[in-house]
Amino acid sequence: MSTTVAVAPTPGSRTRPGRSPARTFVLALAGILLVQLAWILCVPPFAGIDEHDHAFKAAAVAHGDFSPTHEASPGGWGELVQVPASVVAAARAECEALVYTTVDNCRPNGSVRDGMATVGSSASRYNPGYYAVVGVVGLPFEGAAALYAMRAASSLLCALLLAAALTVTQACSRTSWPATTVVLAATPVLLYSSTVVAPNGLEMSAAVLCWCALLAMVDRVRIGAPHGWLLLVATVAAVPMVTVRTLGPLWCLLTVLTVAALLARRDLPDLLRRRSTWVCASVVATATAGALAWSVLAATNMPTERTDVDLPSVVTVLPREMALWVFQSVAAFPSRNHMAPLLVYAAVFVGWWVTAGLAVRHADRRQRGVLALAVLLAAVVPTAATVATYPTQGALWQGRYGLPFAVGLILLCGAVLDRRRAQARTSDIALWVMGLLTAVAGVSSVWFVRGFEIRTSPQAGSEAWATPSRALLATLVVLGVTLVVAGARRRPWRDVPGEDMEQAQAEDASTQRASVDSA
């Protein structure tokens, strides 16, 4: 027979008026799905960035094509894959409207047999993990319907990860600041990418969850609270993060190193002695080894040399490109060269700058050092990649490529502010204000893309794309953001000002550890 011994809280400590994690998750998931629906409706089928290439890859993998290499496309764009002819026909108009595609990339290369056509895809050598999931969902459908089914599957995967990130953050924070930074991290281009058939969105969403779980784990390690489940969540997020894209392993490694720098010197050895740490590290290492093996075998993302190599000096180009990367991490659609309305960038940058300014002001020396390290790494990697490939390829890097790591900059600010007394009372107000800015940026973005596609898309006015109204898009975005903010909101620790919040949390953790079963 066993009994439970409970230790009473220390007098003067306060309990947290918490909210159900299930409630947070459901509201966040519903809100994210509504915003994603707005994006799915305003982007015509196959009109996403390189979406036809990725849809062809997904359809080919769903039909059993897991080969790392294929026959080169005669037109020089990608390699030939076997795709349902209905999908190729549905993508043809959007594909041919692009300036960089070839005939073999938009029309069947040869005769159509048993409903299958051979077509070129620039994504033919990408890791098949992501494509197998979304491609199978599209199997029962034909043409544009198959593409919408793939979009729905991709959106749901990303929404689950983002909702989990917000839930983990809300459950482990003392104020609303960490949840506020999760909302700010979901920039328009991240949410747009989460709805297009391409692995970028899944990589970004998994990275957000990985960052949130690791930052929450560091905070709980510091106060001695249970944190094993957070390590498990980070591992679950890290596996798709290292798998779906070539640079995923690098972003994951840099994320772990940056978060580890927040640990106190006494905490890191204890964490490394735990068996669970090494088990989770082994799982991620195995997934990384498999992803790297595929990248080497398939020679993924190996660029071909350009003939127009008469380019200006990279030194003169880099400053402009670095500024462009920042803007592209906020909004760049329907292609990397399209700028969104200035209102989009203004809304997001105001939220970022205010939050970052408060974080730097209230951070201690270690936290400021980690923030500086994160900024440096976020700039060094794309700069090095550009310098290495510029002589033969020009400026290829896009701001969204670095988002899996760069998104951690704003999340780090939330972790810093969660410990500060001066910001506890204003965190709920900040959450709603930043939510308003996010809604403004989201509505402006979908309206811009809708207008652009109406003017330029070959599917405008056709039955293939039911043009959504502005009112519908705005309603979906505003309602979605409102649900996310309502689920994320939590009040600070009641009547526990300043550093006493940490003391109260530590006391609660001690109470949990002292509740043991004894014979």
N, C-alpha and C positions, 0 to 999 in steps of 0.2 A: 504494500500500500504506500502511496506517495502523497505528499502534501506540497502545496506551493507556498513558499515564503516570500512575501512581498515587503519591500522596504519602502516606508513612507517617504514622500518627497521632503526635501529640506525646507524648513519654514522660510517663506519669502520667495520661493521659486514659483513660477507661473506655468500653467499649461497652455498649450497652443490650441487655439480654436480651429483645428484642422478641417479640411474638407476631404471627402472620400476620393481616393485616387481613381476609382471607377468613374465617378462623376466628372472629374477633370478629363479623363481619357475620352469619354463619350462625347462631351461637349467639344473638346479640341478636335477629335476626329470628324465630327459632323461639320464643324466650322471649316476645317481645311478642305474637306470634300466639296463644300459649297463653292469656295474660292476656286478650286481646281475645275469644277464644272463650268464656271465662267470662262476660264481659259480654254477648255475643250471646245466650248461653243463658239468662241470668237476666232479660233484658228481653223481654217478650212482643212479638210482631210489631206494629209501628206504635205501640208504647207509649213510645218515646223522646221527648225534648223536641221538640214540633212535628214529629214524624217523619212523620206522615201527609201534612202539607203538602209537605214536601220530597220524599217518595216520589211524590206526584202530579206535582210539577214534573219530577222525573227521568223518570218514565214519559212525560210529555208531550213533553219534549225528545227522548227516544229515538225518538218517533214523528214527529219533524220540526218541532216547535213551537219556533222560535227567535225568536219575536216579543217585543219588549220590553214591549208592553202588550196587554191583553185586555179583554174585556167585564167590567164590574163584576159581582160576585156580587150577586144580589137581596137576599141576607141581610146584606150589608155586610161579609162576611169575605173579603178577597182578591178575586181575579178568576177567571173561569171558564177552565178548561183541559180538553183532551180526554185522557182517561185510559182504559186498559183497564178494562172494567166489573168484571172479577174482582178487580182491585186495590182499587177503590172498595168492593166488597162485603166484602173481607177486612179493610179498615180501619174499616168502619162502627162496629163495637162499641166500639173504643178511642176513635174520634172522638166519638161521641155521649156517652161518659162524661166528656168534658171540659166545663167550665162555660162556656168562652168561644166554643165553636164554634156554627155555625148549621146548619140543615137542608141548605142548599146546599153546605156544606163536608163533609158526611158521606154524602149520598145523591146519586144522579144528578139533575141539573137538566134534566128533560125525558126523552124516551125514549132507550133504548139502541139504537144502530145499528152494525151490523157489529162487535159486541163492544166498542165504545167508548162511554164515558159522559162527559158534561160535569159537572164538579164544581169547587167553589171551592178555591183554594189561596192562602194568604198569601205563598207563596214565588214566585208567578208572575212577578214582575219581577226576580228575582235573576239574576245572571250565569249563563249556561247552561253555562259551561266544565266545572265539576265535575259537573253533572247529566248532561251528555252521556256522560261516561265510565261512571258507575255505572248510568245508565239503560239503556245499550246492553247491559250485562251482564245486566240483568234481563229483556230482551226475550224470550228463549226460555221464560220461566216465567210462571205465572199466580198470582194471589192472593198469599198469604203467601210462597210459594216465590220469587216475584219480589222481594219485600222482603228476604228472606234473601240472595238473590244480590247485591242492591245493597249490603247490609251487608258481605258478604264482599269485594266490590270496594273499598269505601271503607276497610275495615279494612286490606286489603293495601297500598293506597296510603300510608296513614299509617304502617304498620309499616315499609315500605321507607324512608321518610324518617327515622323515629326510629332505625332500625338504622344507617342511614348516618351520622346525627349521632353515635352512640356510636362508630362505627368511626373517623370522622375525629378525634374527640376522643382516643380511645385511641392512635391512630397518631402524634399530634403532641404528646402530653404526656409529662412526665418522671415524674409520680407518678400515683396513682389518683384524686387529688382532682377533676380535671375530669370523669372518668367518673362519680364519685360524685354530682356535682351534676346530671349528665344524668339519672341514676336518680331523684334527688329532684325534678327538674323534671317528670317524668311523673306528675303527681298523679292521683288517682282520677278527677276530672272530665275531665282531658285524655284519659285512656285510655277512659273512657266515651264521650266525644264522638267519639273515633276510630272507634267501632263503630256509631254511629247514622247513618242516612242524613241527613246535613246537612253543609254545607261547613265548619262550625266546626272539626271535628277535623282536616281537611286543612290549614286555615290555621294552627292551633297546631303541628302536626307540621312543616310547612314552616318555621315560625318557629324552632323548636328547631334544625333543621339549619342555617338561615341564621346564627343566633347562634354555633353551634359552629364553623362554617367561618370566620366573620369573626374570632372570638377566636383561633383557631389561626393564622390568617394574620397577625394583629398580632404574635403571639409570634415567628413565623418571620421577619417583616420586621425585628424588633428585633435578632435574632442574625445576620441576613444569609443565612438559609437559603432554598431555593427555595419559592415560595408561589403560583405561578401556578395550580396545580391547585385550591388552596383557593378562589381567587377564582372559578373556574369552578363549583365545588360551591355556593358561596354564591349565584351567579347562578341556577343550576338551582333552588335552594330559593326564591329570591325571586320567581320568575315565578308559581308558584301562590299564593304568599303575597299578592301584590298583586292577584291576579285574582279569587279566589273570593268575597271579601267586600268590602263597601264601604270599611271602614276599613283594609284591608290595605295600601294605599299609604302611609298615615300611619305605621302600625307599622313598615313597612320603612324609611322615612326616619329615624324616630327610632332604630331599631336601628343603622343605618349611622353616624349622627351620634354616638351614644353610644360605639360601638366605636372610631370615629376619634379620640375624645378620649383614648384610651389610647396613641395613637401619639406617639412623640417628635417634637419639632419638626423634626428633620432628616429623619425618615422620610416624612412626609406629602408633601412636594414630590416626592421621588423616586418615590413610588407614583403620584402624579398625572401624572408624565411618561411613564409606561408606556402603550404602546398597548393592552395587554390590559385595563388598567383602564377605559379609555374604551369599548372594545368591549363589555365586560360591562355597563358602566353604560348603554350605548345599548340593549342588549337589555332590561334591566329597565325603562328609561324607555319603551320602545315598549310593553311589556306593561302598564305603568302607564297610559299614555295610552289604550290600548284599554279598560282596565277603567274608567277615569274617564269615558270617552265613553259606555260602556254605562250607568253609574250615572246620568249626566245625562239620557240619552235615555229610560231606563226610569223615572226618578225613584225609584230604589230606596230603600227604607227611609224614604220620605217619610211621616211619621205623619199621621193624620187627627185633627182636634181632638176632644177628649172633651167630653161635656156636664157631667160631674161635676167641675167645676173648683174646687170649694170644698175646697181643700187647705191643710194647715198650711204655715207658712213654710218655704222651702227651707233656711234657715239652721238650723232646728231638726231637719230631716230628714237633712241631710248627714252629721253624725257617725255616726249609726246606719247609714246606707247605706255609708259608707266601711269600717266594720267588717264589714258584710255582704259587701262585695266580696272582702275577704280570705278569708273563710270559703268563699265561693262559688268562689274560685279553687282550693280544695282539693276540695270535694265539694258538689254541689247536684244531686240527682237523686231521684226521677224528674222533678221540676220545680224551678224556681229557688227555690221557697218551702219545699222540703223540706230539713231538716237531717239530715245523716248522724249516726251514733252519735259521741259525743264522743271515743271511742278513735281514730277516723279522723283527726280534727283534731289530737289530742294527738300521734299518731305522726308526722304530717307536720310540725307546727310544731316539735317537738323537733329533728328533722333540719335544718330550715331555720335555727332559731335558733343551734344549735351551730355549723353551718357558717358562717353569717353572722358570728357573734361571733369566730370564729377568723380569718376573712378581714379584718374591720375591724382586729383587733389587729395583724395582720402586714402590712397594706397600707401602701404609702408614700403621700405626700401626693397624688400624681396619682390613684392608684387609689382612695383614699378620696373624692376629689372626683367621680370617675366614678360610684362607687357611690351617692353622694348625688344626683347628677344623675339617675340611673336611677330612684331612688325618687321623686324629685320629678315626673318625667315620667309615671311610672306612676300617680301620684295626680292630676295636673293634668288629663289628658285626660278620664277619666270624670267628674271633678268639673265641668269645663266643659260636657260633654255633658249632664249632669244639670241644671245651672243653666239651660241654654238651652232644654231641652224640658220642664222640670218644670211650668211654668204651665199647659200644655195637656195634658200626657201623664202627669204624675206621675213617680215614680221608675221608669224603665224599664231602667236600666243593670244588667247582670249581670256578676259577677266574671269569668266565662269570656270575656266579650267582650275584656277587656284582657290575657288571658293571652299572646297572641302577642308582646307587649312585656314584660310583667311576668315571664315565664319567664326572661328574661335576667338578672334580679337574682341568682338563685341560680347561674346559669352564670358570671356575672362573679366570684362568690366562688370558684368552682373555678379560674378562671384566675389569680386572685391567689394562692391557696394553692399552686398548682403551682410557683411560683418560690421558695417559702420553705423554708429549711433545716429549721426546727423541725418542719414538718409532713410531710416526705418519708417518715420512718420509720413514721408512723401512718396513711398514706393507704390502705393495703390493709385495715387493721383498720376504718377508717372506712367503706370501701366495703361491707364485709360487714354492719356495724352498720346503716348507712343502708338497705341492701338488706333487712334484717330488718324495719325500721320500714316500708318500702314494702310488704312482703308483708303485714304486720299491717293496714295501712290498706286494702290491696286486698281481702283476705279479708273484713274487716269491712264494706266497701262492698258487695260483691256479695251477701253474706248479707243485708244490710239491704234492698237492692233486691228480692231474691228474696222475702223475707218480706212486704214492702210489696205487691208485685204479687199474691202469693197471697191477700192479704186484700182487695184492691181491684180487681184487674183483671177485666173481664168475660170474659176468656179463661181465667181460672183454672179448672182442672178440665176444660177442653175439649181436643179433639184439636188445636186450632190451636197450642197451646203445651204442649210436653212439659216439665213443671216439673222443673228439674234438682235433684239432691240437693246438700245442703251439702257433703258429702264430695267430690263431683266438682268443685264450684266451688273449694273450698280447694286441692285437688290441682293444678288448672290454674294458679291464681295462684301458689302456692308454687313449683311446678316452673318456671313461666315466669320469675319473678323470679330464681330460682337460675341459670338458663341465662344471663340477661342479665348478672348479676354475674360469673359465671364467664367470660363473653366479654369483659367490661370490665376485669377485673383485670389489672394489670401491676405488676411490681416496680419500685421506684425504681432509678435509676442505681446499679449496684453499686459500693460503696466510694467513692462520690463525694459527700461531704457538702456541705451548704450551697451557697454561691454557686458552688462548683466545678462543680456540675451544669450551670449555664449555660455555664461555660467549656468543659466537655467537649462540650456540644451544639454550641457555636460551632466548636470544633475539628473535630467531625465534619462540620459544614456546609462548613468550609473544605476538608476532604479531598474532599468530593463535588465542589466547584467546581474543585479542582485536578486531577481525573481528566478529562483532555481527550484528544481524538483529534488526533494530529499526523502530518504527512506523513513 
